[in-house]
Amino acid sequence: MNAADTVVYAATATSDGIDGVDGARRTVAQFRRHRQQLGAPDTLTEAGIVVGGVKETIMSRAAVASLEELRATGLFLEPLIPDRAIVQEVRI
């Protein structure tokens, strides 16, 4: 993070995605505190949260709730990145 000036969080519309963003944001906050303690410049900016792997069909209630929780952070970026079956098929 020393070489970065911007952070973009990647998430999925799941409780694991929310936990991942929460953990990453705690890491960024800790990094900022350490920079301040050192008297070093803190220019790291949170650009937002990109949500990928979103089903384009009817979403589950859990996915909708996860998206709402991520939106509530004020960092939610649109558009949502759709799930692409071709990615999994190519891996096989």
Distance bins in CASP14 RR format, pairs under 12 A and 6 or more apart:
PFRMAT RR
TARGET T0000
AUTHOR 0000-0000-0000
RMODE 2
METHOD distances of the structure
MODEL  1
1 7 1 0 0 1 0 0 0 0 0 0 0
1 24 0 0 0 0 0 1 0 0 0 0 0
1 27 0 0 0 0 1 0 0 0 0 0 0
1 28 1 0 0 1 0 0 0 0 0 0 0
1 29 0 0 0 0 0 1 0 0 0 0 0
1 30 0 0 0 0 0 1 0 0 0 0 0
1 31 1 0 1 0 0 0 0 0 0 0 0
1 32 0 0 0 0 1 0 0 0 0 0 0
1 34 0 0 0 0 1 0 0 0 0 0 0
1 35 0 0 0 0 1 0 0 0 0 0 0
1 40 0 0 0 0 0 1 0 0 0 0 0
1 42 0 0 0 0 0 1 0 0 0 0 0
1 43 0 0 0 0 0 1 0 0 0 0 0
1 44 1 0 0 1 0 0 0 0 0 0 0
1 45 0 0 0 0 0 1 0 0 0 0 0
1 46 0 0 0 0 0 1 0 0 0 0 0
2 31 0 0 0 0 1 0 0 0 0 0 0
2 32 0 0 0 0 0 1 0 0 0 0 0
2 34 0 0 0 0 0 1 0 0 0 0 0
2 35 0 0 0 0 1 0 0 0 0 0 0
2 38 0 0 0 0 0 1 0 0 0 0 0
2 40 0 0 0 0 1 0 0 0 0 0 0
2 41 0 0 0 0 0 1 0 0 0 0 0
2 42 0 0 0 0 0 1 0 0 0 0 0
2 43 0 0 0 0 0 1 0 0 0 0 0
2 44 0 0 0 0 1 0 0 0 0 0 0
3 43 0 0 0 0 0 1 0 0 0 0 0
3 44 0 0 0 0 0 1 0 0 0 0 0
4 28 0 0 0 0 1 0 0 0 0 0 0
4 31 0 0 0 0 1 0 0 0 0 0 0
4 32 0 0 0 0 0 1 0 0 0 0 0
4 35 0 0 0 0 0 1 0 0 0 0 0
4 42 0 0 0 0 0 1 0 0 0 0 0
4 43 0 0 0 0 1 0 0 0 0 0 0
4 44 1 0 0 1 0 0 0 0 0 0 0
4 45 0 0 0 0 1 0 0 0 0 0 0
4 46 0 0 0 0 0 1 0 0 0 0 0
4 47 0 0 0 0 0 1 0 0 0 0 0
5 41 0 0 0 0 0 1 0 0 0 0 0
5 42 0 0 0 0 0 1 0 0 0 0 0
5 43 1 0 1 0 0 0 0 0 0 0 0
5 44 1 0 0 1 0 0 0 0 0 0 0
5 45 1 0 0 1 0 0 0 0 0 0 0
5 46 0 0 0 0 0 1 0 0 0 0 0
5 47 0 0 0 0 1 0 0 0 0 0 0
6 28 0 0 0 0 0 1 0 0 0 0 0
6 43 0 0 0 0 1 0 0 0 0 0 0
6 44 1 0 0 1 0 0 0 0 0 0 0
6 45 1 0 1 0 0 0 0 0 0 0 0
6 46 1 0 0 1 0 0 0 0 0 0 0
6 47 1 0 1 0 0 0 0 0 0 0 0
6 48 0 0 0 0 1 0 0 0 0 0 0
6 75 0 0 0 0 0 1 0 0 0 0 0
7 21 0 0 0 0 0 1 0 0 0 0 0
7 24 1 0 0 1 0 0 0 0 0 0 0
7 25 0 0 0 0 1 0 0 0 0 0 0
7 27 0 0 0 0 1 0 0 0 0 0 0
7 28 1 0 1 0 0 0 0 0 0 0 0
7 29 0 0 0 0 0 1 0 0 0 0 0
7 31 0 0 0 0 1 0 0 0 0 0 0
7 32 0 0 0 0 0 1 0 0 0 0 0
7 43 0 0 0 0 0 1 0 0 0 0 0
7 44 1 0 0 1 0 0 0 0 0 0 0
7 45 1 0 0 1 0 0 0 0 0 0 0
7 46 1 0 1 0 0 0 0 0 0 0 0
7 47 1 0 0 1 0 0 0 0 0 0 0
7 48 1 0 0 1 0 0 0 0 0 0 0
7 49 0 0 0 0 1 0 0 0 0 0 0
7 50 0 0 0 0 0 1 0 0 0 0 0
7 75 0 0 0 0 1 0 0 0 0 0 0
8 21 0 0 0 0 0 1 0 0 0 0 0
8 24 0 0 0 0 0 1 0 0 0 0 0
8 28 0 0 0 0 0 1 0 0 0 0 0
8 44 0 0 0 0 0 1 0 0 0 0 0
8 45 0 0 0 0 1 0 0 0 0 0 0
8 46 0 0 0 0 1 0 0 0 0 0 0
8 47 1 0 1 0 0 0 0 0 0 0 0
8 48 1 0 1 0 0 0 0 0 0 0 0
8 49 1 0 0 1 0 0 0 0 0 0 0
8 50 1 0 1 0 0 0 0 0 0 0 0
8 51 0 0 0 0 0 1 0 0 0 0 0
8 52 0 0 0 0 0 1 0 0 0 0 0
8 75 0 0 0 0 1 0 0 0 0 0 0
8 76 0 0 0 0 0 1 0 0 0 0 0
8 77 1 0 0 1 0 0 0 0 0 0 0
8 81 0 0 0 0 0 1 0 0 0 0 0
9 17 0 0 0 0 1 0 0 0 0 0 0
9 18 0 0 0 0 0 1 0 0 0 0 0
9 19 0 0 0 0 0 1 0 0 0 0 0
9 20 1 0 0 1 0 0 0 0 0 0 0
9 21 1 0 1 0 0 0 0 0 0 0 0
9 22 0 0 0 0 1 0 0 0 0 0 0
9 23 0 0 0 0 1 0 0 0 0 0 0
9 24 1 0 1 0 0 0 0 0 0 0 0
9 25 1 0 0 1 0 0 0 0 0 0 0
9 26 0 0 0 0 0 1 0 0 0 0 0
9 27 0 0 0 0 0 1 0 0 0 0 0
9 28 0 0 0 0 1 0 0 0 0 0 0
9 46 1 0 0 1 0 0 0 0 0 0 0
9 47 0 0 0 0 1 0 0 0 0 0 0
9 48 1 0 0 1 0 0 0 0 0 0 0
9 49 1 0 1 0 0 0 0 0 0 0 0
9 50 1 0 0 1 0 0 0 0 0 0 0
9 51 0 0 0 0 1 0 0 0 0 0 0
9 52 0 0 0 0 0 1 0 0 0 0 0
9 70 0 0 0 0 1 0 0 0 0 0 0
9 73 0 0 0 0 1 0 0 0 0 0 0
9 74 0 0 0 0 0 1 0 0 0 0 0
9 75 1 0 0 1 0 0 0 0 0 0 0
9 76 0 0 0 0 1 0 0 0 0 0 0
9 77 0 0 0 0 1 0 0 0 0 0 0
10 17 0 0 0 0 1 0 0 0 0 0 0
10 20 0 0 0 0 1 0 0 0 0 0 0
10 21 0 0 0 0 1 0 0 0 0 0 0
10 24 0 0 0 0 1 0 0 0 0 0 0
10 47 0 0 0 0 0 1 0 0 0 0 0
10 48 0 0 0 0 1 0 0 0 0 0 0
10 49 1 0 0 1 0 0 0 0 0 0 0
10 50 1 0 1 0 0 0 0 0 0 0 0
10 51 0 0 0 0 1 0 0 0 0 0 0
10 52 1 0 0 1 0 0 0 0 0 0 0
10 53 0 0 0 0 0 1 0 0 0 0 0
10 70 0 0 0 0 0 1 0 0 0 0 0
10 75 0 0 0 0 0 1 0 0 0 0 0
10 77 0 0 0 0 0 1 0 0 0 0 0
10 81 0 0 0 0 1 0 0 0 0 0 0
11 17 1 0 1 0 0 0 0 0 0 0 0
11 18 1 0 0 1 0 0 0 0 0 0 0
11 19 0 0 0 0 1 0 0 0 0 0 0
11 20 1 0 0 1 0 0 0 0 0 0 0
11 21 1 0 1 0 0 0 0 0 0 0 0
11 22 0 0 0 0 1 0 0 0 0 0 0
11 23 0 0 0 0 0 1 0 0 0 0 0
11 24 0 0 0 0 1 0 0 0 0 0 0
11 25 0 0 0 0 0 1 0 0 0 0 0
11 48 0 0 0 0 1 0 0 0 0 0 0
11 49 1 0 1 0 0 0 0 0 0 0 0
11 50 1 0 0 1 0 0 0 0 0 0 0
11 51 1 0 1 0 0 0 0 0 0 0 0
11 52 1 0 0 1 0 0 0 0 0 0 0
11 53 0 0 0 0 1 0 0 0 0 0 0
11 54 0 0 0 0 0 1 0 0 0 0 0
11 63 0 0 0 0 0 1 0 0 0 0 0
11 66 0 0 0 0 1 0 0 0 0 0 0
11 67 0 0 0 0 1 0 0 0 0 0 0
11 69 0 0 0 0 0 1 0 0 0 0 0
11 70 1 0 0 1 0 0 0 0 0 0 0
11 71 0 0 0 0 0 1 0 0 0 0 0
11 73 0 0 0 0 1 0 0 0 0 0 0
11 75 0 0 0 0 0 1 0 0 0 0 0
11 76 0 0 0 0 1 0 0 0 0 0 0
11 77 0 0 0 0 0 1 0 0 0 0 0
11 80 0 0 0 0 0 1 0 0 0 0 0
11 81 0 0 0 0 0 1 0 0 0 0 0
12 18 0 0 0 0 1 0 0 0 0 0 0
12 19 0 0 0 0 0 1 0 0 0 0 0
12 20 0 0 0 0 1 0 0 0 0 0 0
12 21 0 0 0 0 1 0 0 0 0 0 0
12 49 0 0 0 0 0 1 0 0 0 0 0
12 50 0 0 0 0 0 1 0 0 0 0 0
12 51 1 0 0 1 0 0 0 0 0 0 0
12 52 1 0 1 0 0 0 0 0 0 0 0
12 53 1 0 1 0 0 0 0 0 0 0 0
12 54 0 0 0 0 1 0 0 0 0 0 0
12 55 0 0 0 0 0 1 0 0 0 0 0
12 59 0 0 0 0 0 1 0 0 0 0 0
12 62 0 0 0 0 0 1 0 0 0 0 0
12 63 0 0 0 0 1 0 0 0 0 0 0
12 66 1 0 0 1 0 0 0 0 0 0 0
12 67 0 0 0 0 0 1 0 0 0 0 0
12 70 0 0 0 0 1 0 0 0 0 0 0
12 80 0 0 0 0 0 1 0 0 0 0 0
12 81 0 0 0 0 1 0 0 0 0 0 0
12 83 0 0 0 0 1 0 0 0 0 0 0
13 21 0 0 0 0 0 1 0 0 0 0 0
13 49 0 0 0 0 0 1 0 0 0 0 0
13 50 0 0 0 0 0 1 0 0 0 0 0
13 51 1 0 1 0 0 0 0 0 0 0 0
13 52 1 0 0 1 0 0 0 0 0 0 0
13 53 1 0 0 1 0 0 0 0 0 0 0
13 54 1 0 1 0 0 0 0 0 0 0 0
13 55 0 0 0 0 1 0 0 0 0 0 0
13 56 0 0 0 0 0 1 0 0 0 0 0
13 59 1 0 0 1 0 0 0 0 0 0 0
13 60 0 0 0 0 1 0 0 0 0 0 0
13 61 0 0 0 0 0 1 0 0 0 0 0
13 62 0 0 0 0 1 0 0 0 0 0 0
13 63 1 0 1 0 0 0 0 0 0 0 0
13 64 1 0 0 1 0 0 0 0 0 0 0
13 65 0 0 0 0 1 0 0 0 0 0 0
13 66 1 0 1 0 0 0 0 0 0 0 0
13 67 1 0 1 0 0 0 0 0 0 0 0
13 68 0 0 0 0 1 0 0 0 0 0 0
13 69 0 0 0 0 1 0 0 0 0 0 0
13 70 1 0 0 1 0 0 0 0 0 0 0
13 71 0 0 0 0 0 1 0 0 0 0 0
13 76 0 0 0 0 0 1 0 0 0 0 0
13 80 1 0 0 1 0 0 0 0 0 0 0
13 81 0 0 0 0 0 1 0 0 0 0 0
13 82 0 0 0 0 0 1 0 0 0 0 0
13 83 0 0 0 0 1 0 0 0 0 0 0
14 20 0 0 0 0 1 0 0 0 0 0 0
14 21 0 0 0 0 0 1 0 0 0 0 0
14 51 0 0 0 0 1 0 0 0 0 0 0
14 52 0 0 0 0 0 1 0 0 0 0 0
14 53 0 0 0 0 1 0 0 0 0 0 0
14 54 0 0 0 0 0 1 0 0 0 0 0
14 55 0 0 0 0 0 1 0 0 0 0 0
14 59 0 0 0 0 0 1 0 0 0 0 0
14 60 0 0 0 0 1 0 0 0 0 0 0
14 62 1 0 0 1 0 0 0 0 0 0 0
14 63 1 0 0 1 0 0 0 0 0 0 0
14 64 0 0 0 0 0 1 0 0 0 0 0
14 65 0 0 0 0 1 0 0 0 0 0 0
14 66 1 0 1 0 0 0 0 0 0 0 0
14 67 0 0 0 0 0 1 0 0 0 0 0
14 69 0 0 0 0 0 1 0 0 0 0 0
14 70 0 0 0 0 0 1 0 0 0 0 0
14 83 0 0 0 0 0 1 0 0 0 0 0
15 21 0 0 0 0 0 1 0 0 0 0 0
15 22 0 0 0 0 0 1 0 0 0 0 0
15 60 0 0 0 0 0 1 0 0 0 0 0
15 62 1 0 0 1 0 0 0 0 0 0 0
15 63 0 0 0 0 1 0 0 0 0 0 0
15 65 0 0 0 0 1 0 0 0 0 0 0
15 66 1 0 0 1 0 0 0 0 0 0 0
15 67 0 0 0 0 0 1 0 0 0 0 0
15 69 0 0 0 0 1 0 0 0 0 0 0
15 70 0 0 0 0 0 1 0 0 0 0 0
16 22 0 0 0 0 0 1 0 0 0 0 0
16 23 0 0 0 0 0 1 0 0 0 0 0
16 62 0 0 0 0 0 1 0 0 0 0 0
16 63 0 0 0 0 0 1 0 0 0 0 0
16 66 0 0 0 0 1 0 0 0 0 0 0
17 23 0 0 0 0 1 0 0 0 0 0 0
17 24 0 0 0 0 1 0 0 0 0 0 0
17 25 0 0 0 0 0 1 0 0 0 0 0
17 49 0 0 0 0 1 0 0 0 0 0 0
17 50 0 0 0 0 0 1 0 0 0 0 0
17 51 0 0 0 0 1 0 0 0 0 0 0
17 52 0 0 0 0 1 0 0 0 0 0 0
17 53 0 0 0 0 0 1 0 0 0 0 0
17 54 0 0 0 0 0 1 0 0 0 0 0
17 62 0 0 0 0 0 1 0 0 0 0 0
17 63 0 0 0 0 0 1 0 0 0 0 0
17 66 1 0 0 1 0 0 0 0 0 0 0
17 67 0 0 0 0 0 1 0 0 0 0 0
17 69 0 0 0 0 1 0 0 0 0 0 0
17 70 0 0 0 0 1 0 0 0 0 0 0
17 73 0 0 0 0 0 1 0 0 0 0 0
18 24 0 0 0 0 0 1 0 0 0 0 0
18 25 0 0 0 0 0 1 0 0 0 0 0
18 49 0 0 0 0 1 0 0 0 0 0 0
18 51 0 0 0 0 0 1 0 0 0 0 0
18 62 0 0 0 0 0 1 0 0 0 0 0
18 63 0 0 0 0 0 1 0 0 0 0 0
18 65 0 0 0 0 1 0 0 0 0 0 0
18 66 1 0 1 0 0 0 0 0 0 0 0
18 67 0 0 0 0 1 0 0 0 0 0 0
18 68 0 0 0 0 0 1 0 0 0 0 0
18 69 1 0 1 0 0 0 0 0 0 0 0
18 70 1 0 0 1 0 0 0 0 0 0 0
18 71 0 0 0 0 0 1 0 0 0 0 0
18 72 0 0 0 0 0 1 0 0 0 0 0
18 73 0 0 0 0 1 0 0 0 0 0 0
18 76 0 0 0 0 0 1 0 0 0 0 0
19 25 0 0 0 0 0 1 0 0 0 0 0
19 26 0 0 0 0 0 1 0 0 0 0 0
19 66 0 0 0 0 0 1 0 0 0 0 0
19 69 0 0 0 0 0 1 0 0 0 0 0
19 70 0 0 0 0 0 1 0 0 0 0 0
20 26 0 0 0 0 1 0 0 0 0 0 0
20 27 0 0 0 0 1 0 0 0 0 0 0
20 28 0 0 0 0 0 1 0 0 0 0 0
20 49 0 0 0 0 0 1 0 0 0 0 0
20 51 0 0 0 0 0 1 0 0 0 0 0
20 66 0 0 0 0 0 1 0 0 0 0 0
20 69 0 0 0 0 0 1 0 0 0 0 0
20 70 0 0 0 0 0 1 0 0 0 0 0
21 27 0 0 0 0 0 1 0 0 0 0 0
21 28 0 0 0 0 0 1 0 0 0 0 0
21 46 0 0 0 0 0 1 0 0 0 0 0
21 48 0 0 0 0 1 0 0 0 0 0 0
21 49 1 0 1 0 0 0 0 0 0 0 0
21 50 0 0 0 0 0 1 0 0 0 0 0
21 51 0 0 0 0 1 0 0 0 0 0 0
21 66 0 0 0 0 0 1 0 0 0 0 0
21 67 0 0 0 0 0 1 0 0 0 0 0
21 69 0 0 0 0 1 0 0 0 0 0 0
21 70 1 0 0 1 0 0 0 0 0 0 0
21 71 0 0 0 0 0 1 0 0 0 0 0
21 72 0 0 0 0 0 1 0 0 0 0 0
21 73 1 0 0 1 0 0 0 0 0 0 0
21 74 0 0 0 0 0 1 0 0 0 0 0
21 75 0 0 0 0 1 0 0 0 0 0 0
21 76 0 0 0 0 0 1 0 0 0 0 0
21 77 0 0 0 0 0 1 0 0 0 0 0
22 28 0 0 0 0 0 1 0 0 0 0 0
22 29 0 0 0 0 0 1 0 0 0 0 0
22 49 0 0 0 0 0 1 0 0 0 0 0
22 66 0 0 0 0 0 1 0 0 0 0 0
22 69 0 0 0 0 1 0 0 0 0 0 0
22 70 0 0 0 0 0 1 0 0 0 0 0
22 73 0 0 0 0 1 0 0 0 0 0 0
22 75 0 0 0 0 0 1 0 0 0 0 0
23 29 0 0 0 0 1 0 0 0 0 0 0
23 30 0 0 0 0 1 0 0 0 0 0 0
23 31 0 0 0 0 0 1 0 0 0 0 0
24 30 0 0 0 0 0 1 0 0 0 0 0
24 31 0 0 0 0 0 1 0 0 0 0 0
24 46 0 0 0 0 1 0 0 0 0 0 0
24 48 0 0 0 0 0 1 0 0 0 0 0
24 49 0 0 0 0 1 0 0 0 0 0 0
24 73 0 0 0 0 0 1 0 0 0 0 0
24 75 0 0 0 0 0 1 0 0 0 0 0
25 31 0 0 0 0 0 1 0 0 0 0 0
25 32 0 0 0 0 0 1 0 0 0 0 0
25 44 0 0 0 0 0 1 0 0 0 0 0
25 46 1 0 0 1 0 0 0 0 0 0 0
25 48 0 0 0 0 0 1 0 0 0 0 0
25 49 0 0 0 0 1 0 0 0 0 0 0
25 70 0 0 0 0 0 1 0 0 0 0 0
25 73 0 0 0 0 1 0 0 0 0 0 0
25 74 0 0 0 0 0 1 0 0 0 0 0
25 75 0 0 0 0 1 0 0 0 0 0 0
26 32 0 0 0 0 0 1 0 0 0 0 0
26 33 0 0 0 0 0 1 0 0 0 0 0
27 33 0 0 0 0 0 1 0 0 0 0 0
27 34 0 0 0 0 0 1 0 0 0 0 0
27 44 0 0 0 0 0 1 0 0 0 0 0
27 46 0 0 0 0 0 1 0 0 0 0 0
28 34 0 0 0 0 0 1 0 0 0 0 0
28 35 0 0 0 0 0 1 0 0 0 0 0
28 42 0 0 0 0 0 1 0 0 0 0 0
28 44 1 0 0 1 0 0 0 0 0 0 0
28 45 0 0 0 0 1 0 0 0 0 0 0
28 46 1 0 0 1 0 0 0 0 0 0 0
28 47 0 0 0 0 0 1 0 0 0 0 0
28 48 0 0 0 0 0 1 0 0 0 0 0
28 75 0 0 0 0 0 1 0 0 0 0 0
29 35 0 0 0 0 0 1 0 0 0 0 0
29 36 0 0 0 0 0 1 0 0 0 0 0
29 42 0 0 0 0 0 1 0 0 0 0 0
29 44 0 0 0 0 1 0 0 0 0 0 0
29 46 0 0 0 0 1 0 0 0 0 0 0
30 36 0 0 0 0 0 1 0 0 0 0 0
30 37 0 0 0 0 0 1 0 0 0 0 0
30 42 0 0 0 0 0 1 0 0 0 0 0
30 44 0 0 0 0 0 1 0 0 0 0 0
31 37 0 0 0 0 0 1 0 0 0 0 0
31 38 0 0 0 0 0 1 0 0 0 0 0
31 40 0 0 0 0 0 1 0 0 0 0 0
31 42 0 0 0 0 1 0 0 0 0 0 0
31 43 0 0 0 0 0 1 0 0 0 0 0
31 44 1 0 0 1 0 0 0 0 0 0 0
31 46 0 0 0 0 0 1 0 0 0 0 0
32 38 0 0 0 0 0 1 0 0 0 0 0
32 39 0 0 0 0 0 1 0 0 0 0 0
32 40 0 0 0 0 0 1 0 0 0 0 0
32 41 0 0 0 0 0 1 0 0 0 0 0
32 42 1 0 1 0 0 0 0 0 0 0 0
32 43 0 0 0 0 1 0 0 0 0 0 0
32 44 1 0 0 1 0 0 0 0 0 0 0
32 45 0 0 0 0 0 1 0 0 0 0 0
32 46 0 0 0 0 0 1 0 0 0 0 0
33 39 0 0 0 0 0 1 0 0 0 0 0
33 40 0 0 0 0 0 1 0 0 0 0 0
33 42 0 0 0 0 1 0 0 0 0 0 0
33 44 0 0 0 0 0 1 0 0 0 0 0
34 40 0 0 0 0 1 0 0 0 0 0 0
34 42 0 0 0 0 1 0 0 0 0 0 0
34 44 0 0 0 0 0 1 0 0 0 0 0
35 41 1 0 0 1 0 0 0 0 0 0 0
35 42 1 0 1 0 0 0 0 0 0 0 0
35 43 0 0 0 0 1 0 0 0 0 0 0
35 44 1 0 0 1 0 0 0 0 0 0 0
36 42 1 0 0 1 0 0 0 0 0 0 0
36 43 0 0 0 0 0 1 0 0 0 0 0
36 44 0 0 0 0 0 1 0 0 0 0 0
45 75 0 0 0 0 0 1 0 0 0 0 0
46 73 0 0 0 0 1 0 0 0 0 0 0
46 74 0 0 0 0 1 0 0 0 0 0 0
46 75 1 0 1 0 0 0 0 0 0 0 0
46 76 0 0 0 0 0 1 0 0 0 0 0
46 77 0 0 0 0 0 1 0 0 0 0 0
47 74 0 0 0 0 0 1 0 0 0 0 0
47 75 1 0 0 1 0 0 0 0 0 0 0
47 76 0 0 0 0 0 1 0 0 0 0 0
47 77 1 0 0 1 0 0 0 0 0 0 0
48 70 0 0 0 0 1 0 0 0 0 0 0
48 71 0 0 0 0 0 1 0 0 0 0 0
48 73 0 0 0 0 1 0 0 0 0 0 0
48 74 0 0 0 0 1 0 0 0 0 0 0
48 75 1 1 0 0 0 0 0 0 0 0 0
48 76 1 0 0 1 0 0 0 0 0 0 0
48 77 1 0 1 0 0 0 0 0 0 0 0
48 78 0 0 0 0 0 1 0 0 0 0 0
49 66 0 0 0 0 0 1 0 0 0 0 0
49 67 0 0 0 0 0 1 0 0 0 0 0
49 69 0 0 0 0 0 1 0 0 0 0 0
49 70 1 0 1 0 0 0 0 0 0 0 0
49 71 0 0 0 0 1 0 0 0 0 0 0
49 72 0 0 0 0 0 1 0 0 0 0 0
49 73 1 0 0 1 0 0 0 0 0 0 0
49 74 0 0 0 0 1 0 0 0 0 0 0
49 75 1 0 1 0 0 0 0 0 0 0 0
49 76 1 0 1 0 0 0 0 0 0 0 0
49 77 1 0 0 1 0 0 0 0 0 0 0
49 78 0 0 0 0 0 1 0 0 0 0 0
49 80 0 0 0 0 0 1 0 0 0 0 0
49 81 0 0 0 0 0 1 0 0 0 0 0
50 70 0 0 0 0 1 0 0 0 0 0 0
50 75 0 0 0 0 1 0 0 0 0 0 0
50 76 0 0 0 0 1 0 0 0 0 0 0
50 77 1 0 1 0 0 0 0 0 0 0 0
50 78 0 0 0 0 1 0 0 0 0 0 0
50 79 0 0 0 0 1 0 0 0 0 0 0
50 80 0 0 0 0 1 0 0 0 0 0 0
50 81 1 0 0 1 0 0 0 0 0 0 0
51 59 0 0 0 0 0 1 0 0 0 0 0
51 63 0 0 0 0 1 0 0 0 0 0 0
51 64 0 0 0 0 0 1 0 0 0 0 0
51 66 0 0 0 0 1 0 0 0 0 0 0
51 67 1 0 0 1 0 0 0 0 0 0 0
51 68 0 0 0 0 0 1 0 0 0 0 0
51 69 0 0 0 0 0 1 0 0 0 0 0
51 70 1 0 0 1 0 0 0 0 0 0 0
51 71 0 0 0 0 1 0 0 0 0 0 0
51 73 0 0 0 0 0 1 0 0 0 0 0
51 75 0 0 0 0 0 1 0 0 0 0 0
51 76 1 0 0 1 0 0 0 0 0 0 0
51 77 1 0 0 1 0 0 0 0 0 0 0
51 78 0 0 0 0 1 0 0 0 0 0 0
51 79 0 0 0 0 1 0 0 0 0 0 0
51 80 1 0 1 0 0 0 0 0 0 0 0
51 81 1 0 0 1 0 0 0 0 0 0 0
51 82 0 0 0 0 0 1 0 0 0 0 0
51 83 0 0 0 0 0 1 0 0 0 0 0
52 63 0 0 0 0 0 1 0 0 0 0 0
52 66 0 0 0 0 0 1 0 0 0 0 0
52 67 0 0 0 0 0 1 0 0 0 0 0
52 70 0 0 0 0 0 1 0 0 0 0 0
52 76 0 0 0 0 0 1 0 0 0 0 0
52 77 0 0 0 0 0 1 0 0 0 0 0
52 78 0 0 0 0 0 1 0 0 0 0 0
52 79 0 0 0 0 1 0 0 0 0 0 0
52 80 1 0 0 1 0 0 0 0 0 0 0
52 81 1 1 0 0 0 0 0 0 0 0 0
52 82 1 0 0 1 0 0 0 0 0 0 0
52 83 1 0 0 1 0 0 0 0 0 0 0
52 84 0 0 0 0 1 0 0 0 0 0 0
52 87 0 0 0 0 0 1 0 0 0 0 0
53 59 0 0 0 0 0 1 0 0 0 0 0
53 63 0 0 0 0 1 0 0 0 0 0 0
53 66 0 0 0 0 0 1 0 0 0 0 0
53 67 0 0 0 0 0 1 0 0 0 0 0
53 79 0 0 0 0 0 1 0 0 0 0 0
53 80 0 0 0 0 1 0 0 0 0 0 0
53 81 1 0 1 0 0 0 0 0 0 0 0
53 82 1 0 0 1 0 0 0 0 0 0 0
53 83 1 1 0 0 0 0 0 0 0 0 0
53 84 1 0 0 1 0 0 0 0 0 0 0
53 85 0 0 0 0 0 1 0 0 0 0 0
53 87 0 0 0 0 1 0 0 0 0 0 0
53 88 0 0 0 0 0 1 0 0 0 0 0
54 60 0 0 0 0 0 1 0 0 0 0 0
54 63 1 0 0 1 0 0 0 0 0 0 0
54 64 0 0 0 0 0 1 0 0 0 0 0
54 66 0 0 0 0 1 0 0 0 0 0 0
54 67 1 0 0 1 0 0 0 0 0 0 0
54 70 0 0 0 0 0 1 0 0 0 0 0
54 78 0 0 0 0 0 1 0 0 0 0 0
54 79 0 0 0 0 1 0 0 0 0 0 0
54 80 1 0 1 0 0 0 0 0 0 0 0
54 81 1 0 0 1 0 0 0 0 0 0 0
54 82 1 0 1 0 0 0 0 0 0 0 0
54 83 1 0 0 1 0 0 0 0 0 0 0
54 84 0 0 0 0 0 1 0 0 0 0 0
55 62 0 0 0 0 0 1 0 0 0 0 0
55 63 1 0 0 1 0 0 0 0 0 0 0
55 64 0 0 0 0 0 1 0 0 0 0 0
55 66 0 0 0 0 0 1 0 0 0 0 0
55 67 0 0 0 0 0 1 0 0 0 0 0
55 80 0 0 0 0 1 0 0 0 0 0 0
55 81 0 0 0 0 0 1 0 0 0 0 0
55 82 1 0 0 1 0 0 0 0 0 0 0
55 83 1 0 1 0 0 0 0 0 0 0 0
55 84 0 0 0 0 0 1 0 0 0 0 0
55 85 0 0 0 0 0 1 0 0 0 0 0
56 63 0 0 0 0 0 1 0 0 0 0 0
56 79 0 0 0 0 0 1 0 0 0 0 0
56 80 0 0 0 0 1 0 0 0 0 0 0
56 81 0 0 0 0 0 1 0 0 0 0 0
56 82 1 0 1 0 0 0 0 0 0 0 0
56 83 1 0 0 1 0 0 0 0 0 0 0
56 84 0 0 0 0 1 0 0 0 0 0 0
56 85 0 0 0 0 0 1 0 0 0 0 0
57 63 0 0 0 0 0 1 0 0 0 0 0
57 82 0 0 0 0 0 1 0 0 0 0 0
57 83 0 0 0 0 1 0 0 0 0 0 0
57 85 0 0 0 0 0 1 0 0 0 0 0
58 64 0 0 0 0 1 0 0 0 0 0 0
59 65 0 0 0 0 1 0 0 0 0 0 0
59 66 0 0 0 0 1 0 0 0 0 0 0
59 67 1 0 0 1 0 0 0 0 0 0 0
59 68 0 0 0 0 0 1 0 0 0 0 0
59 80 0 0 0 0 1 0 0 0 0 0 0
59 82 0 0 0 0 0 1 0 0 0 0 0
59 83 0 0 0 0 0 1 0 0 0 0 0
60 66 0 0 0 0 1 0 0 0 0 0 0
60 67 0 0 0 0 0 1 0 0 0 0 0
61 67 0 0 0 0 0 1 0 0 0 0 0
61 68 0 0 0 0 0 1 0 0 0 0 0
62 68 0 0 0 0 0 1 0 0 0 0 0
62 69 0 0 0 0 0 1 0 0 0 0 0
63 69 0 0 0 0 0 1 0 0 0 0 0
63 70 0 0 0 0 0 1 0 0 0 0 0
63 80 0 0 0 0 0 1 0 0 0 0 0
63 83 0 0 0 0 0 1 0 0 0 0 0
64 70 0 0 0 0 0 1 0 0 0 0 0
64 71 0 0 0 0 0 1 0 0 0 0 0
64 80 0 0 0 0 0 1 0 0 0 0 0
65 71 0 0 0 0 0 1 0 0 0 0 0
65 72 0 0 0 0 0 1 0 0 0 0 0
66 72 0 0 0 0 0 1 0 0 0 0 0
66 73 0 0 0 0 0 1 0 0 0 0 0
66 76 0 0 0 0 0 1 0 0 0 0 0
66 80 0 0 0 0 0 1 0 0 0 0 0
67 73 0 0 0 0 0 1 0 0 0 0 0
67 76 1 0 0 1 0 0 0 0 0 0 0
67 77 0 0 0 0 0 1 0 0 0 0 0
67 78 0 0 0 0 0 1 0 0 0 0 0
67 80 1 0 0 1 0 0 0 0 0 0 0
68 74 0 0 0 0 0 1 0 0 0 0 0
68 76 0 0 0 0 1 0 0 0 0 0 0
69 75 0 0 0 0 0 1 0 0 0 0 0
69 76 0 0 0 0 1 0 0 0 0 0 0
70 76 1 0 1 0 0 0 0 0 0 0 0
70 77 0 0 0 0 1 0 0 0 0 0 0
70 78 0 0 0 0 0 1 0 0 0 0 0
70 80 0 0 0 0 0 1 0 0 0 0 0
71 77 0 0 0 0 0 1 0 0 0 0 0
71 78 0 0 0 0 1 0 0 0 0 0 0
71 80 0 0 0 0 0 1 0 0 0 0 0
81 87 0 0 0 0 0 1 0 0 0 0 0
84 90 0 0 0 0 1 0 0 0 0 0 0
84 91 0 0 0 0 0 1 0 0 0 0 0
85 91 0 0 0 0 0 1 0 0 0 0 0
85 92 0 0 0 0 0 1 0 0 0 0 0
86 92 0 0 0 0 0 1 0 0 0 0 0
END
